[in-house]
């Protein structure tokens, strides 16, 4: 386990001689084996150095399946700071030792992946079903809008993976991504979270495999 300059715990799967890095921003359930194992698998598959970190450092929040876990975690989202969370993403990118670093995120992490486009540190970003506008219940003084970050992204290339029946990525919001030149990969009939966690009812194995292939090809340039 790594510790970032902010004190945030992180996991980094280093690949010897890697010429590219990749940062993974977790979903609302935070840093856990699903994501550390994902980084290890991606590093082995690509030869990149791949890292992830805790989005809620220093907070004692319940885990998925515990009583009131969802409400407790969603309640703290308005308190999150883009500067802190995206700063951790940039610091972990630097820790890979690679000049060229991509970034992906899932659900809430996908929203932050879109926001990371304005940092200037990531050359290619893929957001898996990330919120395109900050939901009203999540808005807080430290939260900027993903679309504003995309408008300020410079040369960063961005892909978004979305499902047609995902309430977090409605059609009009997805069109706003397309209007900004984002490469949208659309899966008919897919709901929220259909790629990254095989234990979820919404998981679609064939679509997930296709999405991973498309995203890794995109990230590789």
PyMOL commands that set and color helices and strands:
alter all, ss='L'
color gray80, all
select helices_A, chain A and resi 33-46+69-75+77-79+82-95+108-118+136-138+146-151+171-179+205-220
alter helices_A, ss='H'
color red, helices_A
select strands_A, chain A and resi 2-3+9-13+20-25+49-53+100-106+124-128+157-163+183-187
alter strands_A, ss='S'
color yellow, strands_A
deselect
rebuild
show_as cartoon
